[in-house]
Amino acid sequence: MTLETKLNFFLNRFMAFTLLFLISACSVEDGVDGTDGEDGQDGNANVITSDWFQIQYDDMSGANPPTWGAMILTNEDIPEVDLENFVETGGVALVYFKLYEGADETEYIILPTPTTFGNLTFLSGFSNLQSALGLTIQINGPDVSQFENIPNLTFRYVLIPASVIEARQALNKEQWSDINIKDYSEVRSFLGIVP
């Protein structure tokens, strides 16, 4: 299945879910309890956001040196959400990587996946490998072994159920389609994610 086919599949699922939600939902006022900020809630209670973590390969190419390595996060790694249901209902998974460019911890860049940086390609997406659905994070390049378990390259996933996007749109009067998901700061602002 090509990336375009997968994106169309997820977009169609999201649109269908959104239509069902709009038909069956109560008014906006009834559906966003705690999202006005008065009780400390920011409306993203169902968003699953990992801490920044180093990649640990679960699978690697057989080449010497290895030209790709992949970390596969299953429901054992992400117990907060049923990944099968998340995908089927049109949830959105975003994966970012943080690359420290100096000794100072304030010198870093955050980029989305998929992207190419130098001679490396960073990919992410759901796959059904090892008989279980998982969020796969993969690095492709001339020798990927040197990028495993290093502190200056970390990753973070953000799992957004389709219902959360709808609620945030109602609250913020912004459309998810207007958010540049490649810009981590825009996504953080839209969802109210703590850095």
Buried (B, 14 or more C-beta within 10 A) or exposed (E): EEEEEEEEEBEEBBEEBBEEBEEEBEEEEEBBEEBEEEEEBBBBEBBBBBEBBBBEBBBBBEEEEBBBBBBBBBBEBBEEBEBEEBBEBBBBBBBBBBBBEEEEEEEBEBBBBBEEEEEBBBBBBBBEBEEEBBBBBBBBBEBBBEBBEEEBBBBBBBBBBBBBBBBBBBBBEBEBEEBEBBBBEBBBEBBBBEE
